[in-house]
């Protein structure tokens, strides 16, 4: 995923751009901010962002000078200049610099979204991430050239609304109809509630049985596990679909796989039946071989690959928030619920919620949110992203007026774009998380948001008081304090000079040393007392940090 840096010496202008970047629908790894060109250069040197959005008129160094210097640190930096001045000489300099675009304040949402689309294409090309994100193997070499691959990845991740080439080029010559399916791999084994990774359900080299906290914390082993699990699922998809199925794994979340399926029958009904049978067979094989729960949303059938198909597939997948599913997962077919796709958003409820936030009436605001999501009909589920995004954006707009842009960066683009929806397993979890976010923002952030360090100090204090909890990890802290995972990880590391995972491990190992010296507890009990849920993992970690085993340390 790409990162972006926004530079403006006017706090409200920066907050406005930040908000509109978040509303663009593009998922960035982290959205950074700087209030001067000098501060921006420090962040560019350290973090090497992919995209730079900068105001032109700022203090001693202008945005144009910033772009020139920044490129010596990041040669392929995609830059966008923003200015309240419309003199032609600025535009002329921007053209000479080869920037992606030159925008005038106030920047309109549609203008910025279009510019970001172009900047993302440049950033993706410079990072050469297209090849690594695409499903490996012969498909990459034999069926897609670089331009097609770039367009498909951009299209499936919302950066393009259509393809500039015919999808028929990717399939056997007589492809007639297309569908898109979005698979969601649950982090639980069949028959279990979500909350435990099925490490024992399928064996992969180099992946050991460790706690869900380690997996959820994006540890090396956790990423390795999900990467191998995705590849295993993709292999099954290709086994069933053959040359008629193209598979891609999404930027985020890492539990989703998108499939473009084609059919050769000229009869629409026959094509539809054939593809759906394949999707159901894929579900059966994945359940049988990997013992994981799979949900899938499948679009309608069209004669070309369009953005509408992608929207339909996601809407169908979101039906899992309202409809019952079996222990083996479920395939949700959009066509069966097409009539429910027309849904009137509760505009009056939105207005009431906005008034309650502005008045600081947290209790009634939360009641309104719960009422909006309490309607248990498929139409609500199919538009759950729109509901969530609108409620979060009303919250962000309210807070920007009172506290500035830090609120938006802490929430993160995954919140304001609706991408976070894919991380929830059910509607109750989604609503609980949303209410927790609203509560945290209004009751905690508002008082300290002018000094973002205060929030990080609260997180640090929590870690120091709870490091013996086995569930403690960056992901857990991100959810508890309702802070974007990217913002929390990067800001904490910069503020305290150590990443959160290393800090937690350091505290645990120091405590283990204390227990080894001062108590007669056995190694297993010490491991558990320090927050390690796996003895062998504790032994390896201790030796790595202390240079000897726990028993050797105790003897010394």
C-alpha positions in Angstrom: 0.0 0.0 0.0 1.1 3.5 -0.7 1.8 6.3 1.8 1.0 10.0 1.4 2.3 13.3 2.9 0.2 16.4 3.1 2.0 19.7 3.7 0.2 23.0 4.6 1.0 25.7 7.1 -2.7 26.5 7.7 -4.1 24.0 10.1 -7.7 24.1 8.8 -6.6 23.9 5.2 -4.5 20.8 6.0 -7.4 19.2 7.8 -9.7 19.9 4.8 -7.2 18.2 2.4 -6.7 15.3 4.8 -10.4 14.8 5.1 -10.9 14.8 1.4 -8.0 12.4 0.9 -9.7 10.0 3.3 -13.1 10.4 1.5 -11.5 9.6 -1.9 -12.0 5.9 -1.2 -8.3 5.0 -1.7 -6.7 3.0 1.0 -3.3 4.4 2.0 -0.9 2.8 4.4 -0.5 6.0 6.3 -1.5 9.6 5.7 1.1 12.0 7.2 1.0 15.7 7.8 3.5 18.5 8.1 3.0 22.2 8.8 6.1 23.4 7.0 8.4 22.5 4.2 11.3 21.9 6.7 9.2 19.5 8.7 8.0 17.8 5.5 11.6 17.2 4.4 12.3 15.4 7.7 9.4 13.1 7.2 10.3 12.5 3.5 13.9 11.5 4.5 12.6 9.1 7.2 9.4 7.6 5.7 9.9 8.1 2.0 6.3 8.6 1.0 5.0 7.7 -2.4 2.8 10.8 -2.9 3.3 14.4 -1.8 0.5 17.0 -1.7 1.9 20.4 -0.8 0.8 24.0 -0.6 2.9 26.4 -2.6 3.1 29.5 -0.3 4.7 28.4 3.0 7.2 30.4 5.1 10.8 30.5 4.0 10.7 27.5 1.6 7.9 27.2 -1.0 6.2 24.1 -2.1 8.0 24.2 -5.4 11.4 24.2 -3.7 10.1 21.4 -1.5 9.3 19.2 -4.5 12.7 19.9 -6.0 14.6 18.9 -2.9 12.2 16.0 -2.0 13.0 14.3 -5.3 16.7 14.0 -4.3 15.5 11.7 -1.4 12.6 10.0 -3.3 13.3 10.2 -7.0 9.9 8.8 -8.1 7.9 10.9 -5.7 4.4 11.7 -7.2 3.9 15.4 -6.3 0.8 17.6 -6.4 0.9 21.3 -5.9 -2.0 23.2 -4.2 -2.3 26.9 -4.1 -4.8 29.7 -3.3 -3.1 31.7 -6.0 -4.1 31.4 -9.7 -1.2 33.2 -11.3 -0.1 31.4 -14.4 3.6 31.5 -13.4 2.9 29.0 -10.7 1.2 26.6 -13.0 4.0 27.1 -15.5 6.6 26.1 -12.9 4.5 23.1 -11.9 4.4 21.9 -15.5 8.2 22.3 -15.7 8.6 20.3 -12.6 6.5 17.5 -14.0 4.1 17.3 -11.1 1.0 15.2 -11.3 -1.4 18.1 -11.0 -1.8 21.8 -9.9 -4.9 22.4 -7.8 -6.5 25.6 -6.7 -8.0 26.1 -3.2 -10.6 25.4 -2.1 -9.9 21.9 -3.6 -13.0 20.1 -4.8 -13.5 16.5 -3.8 -13.9 15.2 -7.3 -10.8 17.1 -8.5 -8.7 15.7 -5.7 -10.0 12.2 -6.2 -9.1 12.3 -9.9 -5.6 13.7 -9.1 -5.0 11.0 -6.5 -6.0 8.3 -9.1 -3.2 9.6 -11.4 -0.7 9.9 -8.5 -1.5 6.4 -7.3 -0.8 5.0 -10.8 2.6 6.7 -10.7 3.3 5.6 -7.2 2.4 2.0 -7.9 4.6 2.0 -11.0 7.5 3.5 -9.1 7.2 1.0 -6.2 6.8 -1.9 -8.7 4.2 -3.3 -6.4 1.9 -4.5 -9.1 3.8 -7.7 -9.8 4.2 -8.7 -6.2 0.5 -8.0 -5.4 -0.7 -10.1 -8.3 -1.2 -13.8 -7.9 2.1 -15.4 -8.8 2.8 -18.2 -11.3 2.2 -18.7 -15.0 -1.0 -16.5 -15.0 1.2 -13.5 -14.6 3.5 -14.3 -17.5 1.1 -16.0 -19.9 -2.1 -14.0 -19.6 -1.3 -10.5 -18.6 1.1 -7.9 -20.0 2.3 -5.1 -17.7 -0.4 -2.6 -18.8 -3.2 -5.1 -18.3 -1.9 -6.1 -14.9 -1.6 -2.5 -13.8 -5.1 -1.7 -14.9 -6.7 -4.7 -13.3 -5.0 -4.1 -9.9 -6.1 -0.4 -10.1 -9.6 -1.4 -11.1 -10.1 -4.0 -8.4 -8.8 -1.6 -5.7 -11.1 1.2 -6.7 -8.6 3.3 -8.6 -10.2 2.9 -12.0 -13.9 2.6 -12.8 -13.4 0.6 -16.0 -10.8 -1.2 -18.1 -9.2 0.3 -21.3 -9.0 -3.2 -22.9 -11.5 -6.0 -23.4 -11.5 -8.7 -20.6 -12.0 -11.2 -23.3 -8.3 -10.9 -24.1 -7.6 -12.7 -20.7 -9.8 -15.7 -21.3 -10.4 -18.3 -24.0 -11.6 -16.6 -27.2 -15.2 -17.5 -26.8 -15.8 -15.9 -23.4 -19.3 -14.5 -23.4 -20.2 -13.3 -19.8 -18.4 -12.2 -16.7 -19.0 -12.2 -12.9 -16.9 -11.0 -10.0 -16.6 -12.8 -6.7 -15.1 -11.5 -3.5 -14.0 -14.2 -1.0 -13.5 -13.4 2.7 -11.4 -15.9 4.7 -12.6 -16.0 8.2 -9.9 -16.2 10.9 -11.6 -19.3 12.5 -11.9 -23.0 11.8 -15.3 -24.4 10.9 -17.5 -24.7 13.9 -15.6 -22.1 16.0 -16.4 -18.5 16.7 -14.1 -16.0 15.1 -11.2 -15.2 17.3 -8.6 -18.0 16.8 -6.5 -18.6 13.8 -6.7 -22.2 12.6 -3.0 -22.9 12.5 -3.5 -26.6 13.1 -6.1 -26.9 10.3 -3.5 -26.9 7.6 0.3 -27.2 8.0 2.7 -24.8 6.4 6.5 -24.9 6.7 7.9 -22.3 9.2 4.5 -21.5 10.8 4.2 -22.6 14.4 1.3 -22.6 16.8 1.4 -19.2 18.4 -1.1 -16.8 19.9 -3.7 -15.0 17.9 -2.1 -11.8 19.3 1.1 -12.5 17.4 -0.9 -13.3 14.2 -3.1 -10.2 14.6 -0.1 -8.0 15.3 1.2 -8.6 11.7 4.2 -10.5 13.0 6.4 -12.1 10.4 4.9 -15.5 11.1 1.4 -14.1 11.0 1.9 -12.5 7.6 3.6 -15.7 6.4 0.6 -17.7 7.6 -2.0 -15.6 5.8 0.1 -15.4 2.7 0.4 -19.2 2.5 -3.3 -19.6 3.3 -4.2 -17.2 0.5 -2.1 -19.1 -1.9 -3.7 -22.4 -0.8 -7.1 -20.9 -1.4 -6.1 -19.4 -4.8 -4.8 -22.8 -5.8 -8.2 -24.3 -5.1 -9.9 -21.6 -7.0 -7.7 -22.2 -10.1 -8.1 -25.9 -9.7 -11.9 -25.5 -10.0 -12.1 -22.5 -12.4 -9.1 -23.3 -14.6 -8.5 -20.7 -17.3 -11.9 -19.2 -16.7 -11.0 -17.7 -13.3 -8.5 -15.0 -12.6 -7.6 -14.5 -8.9 -6.2 -11.4 -7.1 -5.6 -10.8 -3.4 -6.6 -7.3 -2.2 -4.4 -4.6 -0.8 -6.4 -4.7 2.4 -7.7 -6.5 4.2 -5.3 -9.5 3.8 -8.2 -11.9 4.3 -9.9 -11.1 0.9 -9.4 -12.5 -2.6 -11.2 -11.1 -5.6 -12.0 -13.4 -8.6 -13.0 -12.4 -12.1 -14.9 -15.3 -13.7 -15.8 -15.8 -17.3 -18.2 -18.2 -19.0 -18.3 -19.5 -22.6 -22.0 -20.4 -23.0 -23.9 -18.0 -25.2 -27.0 -18.7 -23.2 -27.0 -16.2 -20.2 -28.8 -18.6 -17.8 -26.5 -21.5 -18.6 -23.4 -19.3 -18.1 -24.8 -18.1 -14.8 -25.5 -21.6 -13.5 -22.0 -22.8 -14.6 -20.1 -20.0 -12.7 -22.3 -20.3 -9.6 -21.7 -24.1 -9.5 -18.0 -23.4 -9.6 -18.2 -20.9 -6.7 -20.1 -23.5 -4.6 -17.6 -26.2 -5.5 -14.7 -23.9 -4.4 -16.4 -23.3 -1.1 -16.9 -27.0 -0.5 -13.2 -27.8 -1.3 -11.8 -25.0 0.8 -14.0 -26.1 3.8 -13.0 -29.8 3.4 -9.3 -29.3 2.8 -8.4 -26.2 4.9 -11.3 -26.4 7.5 -11.8 -22.7 7.5 -15.0 -20.7 7.1 -15.4 -18.9 3.8 -17.9 -16.2 2.8 -18.2 -14.9 -0.7 -20.2 -12.3 -2.5 -20.9 -12.9 -6.2 -22.1 -10.2 -8.6 -24.7 -10.4 -11.3 -23.7 -11.5 -14.8 -22.7 -9.0 -17.5 -21.1 -9.0 -21.0 -18.1 -7.0 -19.8 -16.1 -6.4 -16.6 -17.5 -3.2 -15.0 -17.2 -1.3 -11.7 -20.9 -2.2 -11.2 -20.0 -5.9 -10.9 -17.4 -5.1 -8.2 -19.9 -3.0 -6.2 -22.5 -5.8 -6.5 -20.0 -8.4 -5.3 -19.1 -6.3 -2.2 -22.8 -5.6 -1.5 -23.5 -9.3 -1.6 -20.6 -10.1 0.7 -22.0 -7.6 3.2 -25.2 -9.6 3.4 -23.3 -11.7 6.0 -24.1 -8.9 8.5 -27.8 -9.7 8.3 -28.4 -13.2 7.0 -27.7 -16.5 8.7 -24.8 -18.6 7.6 -23.8 -22.2 8.1 -20.7 -23.4 9.9 -19.2 -24.0 6.4 -19.7 -20.4 5.3 -22.0 -19.2 2.6 -22.0 -17.9 -1.0 -24.2 -14.8 -1.3 -25.4 -14.2 -4.8 -26.3 -10.5 -5.6 -29.0 -11.4 -8.1 -31.1 -13.1 -5.4 -31.2 -9.9 -3.5 -31.2 -7.4 -6.4 -34.6 -5.9 -5.4 -33.2 -5.2 -1.9 -30.3 -3.1 -3.3 -32.5 0.0 -3.5 -32.4 1.5 -0.1 -33.3 4.9 1.2 -30.6 6.2 3.6 -32.0 7.6 6.9 -31.2 11.2 6.2 -33.3 12.5 9.2 -31.4 10.2 11.5 -28.1 11.5 10.1 -29.1 15.1 10.8 -30.2 14.2 14.3 -26.9 12.4 14.9 -24.9 15.5 13.6 -26.9 17.8 16.0 -26.2 15.5 18.9 -22.5 15.4 18.2 -22.3 19.1 17.9 -24.1 19.5 21.2 -21.8 16.9 22.9 -24.7 14.6 23.8 -22.8 11.3 23.6 -25.5 9.1 25.1 -28.2 10.1 22.6 -25.8 10.1 19.7 -24.9 6.4 20.4 -28.6 5.6 20.8 -29.2 7.1 17.3 -26.3 5.0 15.8 -27.7 1.8 17.3 -31.1 2.6 16.0 -29.8 3.2 12.5 -28.2 -0.3 12.5 -31.0 -2.1 14.3 -33.1 -2.5 11.1 -32.6 -6.2 10.4 -33.2 -6.3 6.6 -30.9 -7.2 3.7 -31.2 -3.6 2.4 -29.5 -2.3 5.5 -26.6 -4.9 5.2 -26.1 -4.2 1.5 -25.6 -0.5 2.2 -23.8 -0.9 5.5 -20.6 0.7 4.1 -22.5 3.8 3.2 -24.1 4.0 6.7 -20.8 3.5 8.4 -18.8 6.0 6.2 -21.5 8.7 6.6 -21.5 8.4 10.4 -17.7 8.4 10.6 -17.5 11.4 8.3 -20.1 13.4 10.2 -18.0 12.7 13.3 -14.8 13.8 11.5 -16.3 17.0 10.2 -17.6 17.9 13.6 -14.3 17.3 15.2 -12.3 19.2 12.6 -14.2 22.3 13.4 -13.5 21.9 17.1 -10.0 20.2 17.2 -8.4 20.3 13.8 -7.0 17.5 11.5 -5.4 15.2 14.0 -8.7 13.5 14.5 -8.8 12.5 10.8 -5.3 11.1 10.8 -5.9 9.1 14.0 -9.1 7.6 12.5 -7.2 6.7 9.3 -8.3 6.3 5.8 -9.6 2.7 6.4 -12.3 4.3 8.7 -13.3 7.2 6.4 -13.3 5.1 3.2 -15.3 2.2 4.7 -12.5 -0.4 4.1 -12.6 -1.2 7.8 -16.0 -2.9 7.3 -14.2 -5.9 5.8 -12.5 -6.6 9.2 -15.7 -7.2 11.1 -17.2 -10.7 11.4 -20.7 -9.6 12.3 -22.9 -6.5 12.7 -22.8 -6.5 16.5 -19.0 -6.2 16.4 -19.2 -3.5 13.8 -21.7 -1.4 15.8 -19.7 -1.9 19.0 -16.5 -0.8 17.3 -18.2 2.3 15.8 -19.8 3.3 19.2 -16.4 2.8 20.9 -14.8 5.1 18.3 -17.4 7.8 18.8 -17.0 7.6 22.6 -13.2 7.7 22.4 -13.1 10.6 20.0 -15.6 12.7 22.0 -14.6 11.9 25.5 -10.8 11.4 25.2 -9.3 12.8 22.0 -11.1 16.1 22.0 -9.3 17.2 25.2 -5.8 16.2 24.0 -5.9 16.3 20.2 -4.0 19.6 19.9 -1.1 17.6 21.4 -1.1 14.2 19.7 1.8 13.2 22.0 -0.7 13.1 24.9 -2.6 10.3 23.2 0.6 8.3 22.6 1.5 8.8 26.3 -1.8 7.3 27.3 -1.1 4.3 25.0 2.4 3.9 26.5 1.1 4.0 30.0 -1.5 1.4 29.2 1.2 -0.9 27.8 3.3 -0.5 30.9 0.3 -1.4 33.1 -0.9 -4.3 31.0 2.1 -5.9 29.3 1.5 -9.2 31.0 -1.8 -9.7 29.2 -1.4 -12.2 26.4 -3.8 -10.3 24.1 -1.7 -7.1 24.2 -0.4 -6.2 20.7 -0.4 -3.3 18.3 -3.7 -4.5 16.7 -5.4 -4.7 20.1 -4.2 -1.2 21.1 -5.3 0.2 17.8 -8.8 -1.2 18.4 -9.0 -0.2 22.1 -7.9 3.4 21.5 -9.7 3.7 18.1 -6.5 4.8 16.4 -5.5 3.9 12.9 -3.0 1.0 12.9 -0.7 2.8 10.5 -0.8 6.1 12.5 -0.3 4.4 15.8 2.6 2.2 14.7 4.5 5.0 12.9 3.8 7.8 15.4 4.7 5.6 18.4 8.0 4.6 16.9 8.9 8.1 16.1 7.9 9.5 19.5 9.6 6.9 21.7 12.2 5.4 19.4 11.0 1.8 19.6 8.1 0.0 17.9 5.2 -1.2 20.1 5.9 -4.9 19.6 9.5 -4.6 20.7 8.6 -2.5 23.7 6.0 -5.1 24.9 8.6 -7.9 24.5 11.2 -5.9 26.3 8.9 -5.3 29.3 7.9 -9.0 29.3 11.5 -10.2 29.2 12.6 -7.8 31.9 9.7 -9.0 34.1 10.7 -12.7 33.4 14.3 -11.9 34.6 12.8 -10.5 37.8 10.7 -13.5 38.4 13.6 -15.9 37.6 15.8 -14.1 40.2 13.2 -13.5 42.9 10.8 -16.5 42.8 10.9 -20.2 42.5 8.2 -20.4 39.9 8.7 -22.9 37.1 9.6 -21.7 33.6 6.1 -22.5 32.3 4.4 -20.4 35.0 6.8 -17.5 34.4 6.1 -17.7 30.7 2.4 -17.4 31.3 2.8 -14.7 34.0 4.7 -12.5 31.5 2.0 -12.7 28.8 3.5 -15.5 26.6 0.8 -18.0 25.6 3.4 -20.4 24.1 6.3 -21.8 26.1 8.6 -22.5 23.1 8.1 -19.0 21.8 9.0 -17.6 25.2 12.1 -19.8 25.4 13.3 -18.6 21.9 12.5 -14.9 22.6 14.2 -15.0 26.0 17.4 -16.5 24.6 17.4 -14.0 21.8 17.2 -11.0 24.2 19.2 -12.4 27.2 21.8 -14.4 25.3 21.0 -17.6 27.4 18.0 -19.8 28.3 15.8 -19.0 31.3 17.4 -21.9 33.3 20.9 -20.7 32.5 19.9 -17.1 33.6 18.5 -18.5 36.8 21.7 -20.4 37.6 23.8 -17.3 37.0 
